[in-house]
Amino acid sequence: MRSDYLQSVALQDIRSGTCFTEDESDDIVQAGFAFAAERQALSFLNRSEHSRYMLECKLEKKGHAKQAVKKALDLLEGKKLLDDLRFAQAWLHDRLITRAEGPLRLSGELANRGVKRDLIDKALAALFEDVSVDELFVRARTKLERAGKSGKKLEDALIRKGFDLRSVRSIRSIGDESQYNKKTD
């Protein structure tokens, strides 16, 4: 148990045989619940980075009370063991190893994982200092073309991958314009 979680009882006052009021007993029990949530959260974080939202969901699913989860995650954030920006940057790095997706898709995926907009923007800005959107676009386009996509189907697939409409429509000027006027299956 951590003294950080205790409100009305000092950790050194908790000894075998000590009598506590009902409020003090409740404080000790709640501190124990928060500590249990913290230990479970650390177990998850030891395996991989998580966003705060993802940890909240996992811990509540494991039966931890919302209040205990909040206390535990606040403490972990205070100790820099839980950091949504660090999670977003790690997630983007891992995601781009196997997938070529645009900023819109990446942003949406991070938002679905509970990362706040300002942190998403910072993580994407850091990513696009090292990798250009054009480079990702070419990777995605090449992969889709190898999979047999062309014309309207290629455009639709690139839009689903998170590239903006202007970038997607720019491929018309590169390729044969007539292929985009044909009906596709």
Residue, then its C-alpha position, 0 to 999 in steps of 0.5 A: m500500500r502507498s501513503d499517497y492513496l491514504q487520506s485520513v490515516a498515516l501509513q505508519d499508524i497501520r499496525s496489527g491490532t490497531c482499531f480504526t473508525e469506520d471512515e479510517s477503515d474505509d480510507i485504508v480499504q480504498a487505498g488498497f483498491a487503488f494500490a491493486a489498480e496501480r499494480q495491474a496498470l504497471s503490469f500492462l505498462n510493462r508489456s507495452e505503452h498504453s494511453r490513459y483511456m486504454l488503461e482505464c478501460k482495461l482496469e475497469k474491465k478487470g473489476h477495479a473501481k473507477q475511483a481506484v483507477k483514477k487515483a492509480l493512473d493519476l499517480l502513474e502520470g505524476k511519476k511519468l510512468l504513464d504518458d499519452l504523448r509517449f504512447a502516441q509517438a510509440w504507437l505511430h512508430d509501430r504502426l508505420i512499420t507495417r502500414a502506410e496511412g495518412p495523417l487523417r487515419l492516424s489521427g482518428e486511430l489515436a483519438n479512438r485510443g483516447v489521446k487528446r487532440d493537442l497530443i495527437d497534433k504534437a505526435l504527428a508533428a514529430l512523426f512528420e519531421d522524420v517521415s513525409v506524408d508524400e513518402l507514406f502516400v507513395r508507399a500506400r499507393t504502390k501497395l494498393e496498386r500491387a493489390g490490383k486497385s486502380g482508378k476510383k477503387l484506388e482513390d477510395a482506398l487511399i481516402r480510407k487510409g487517411f490521405d486528403l482528397r487533394s493528394v488522392r486526386s493528384i494521382r489523376s494527373i500522374g496516370d492515364e486520365s482515361q482509366y478514371n473515366k472507365k467503370t470499375d467492378 
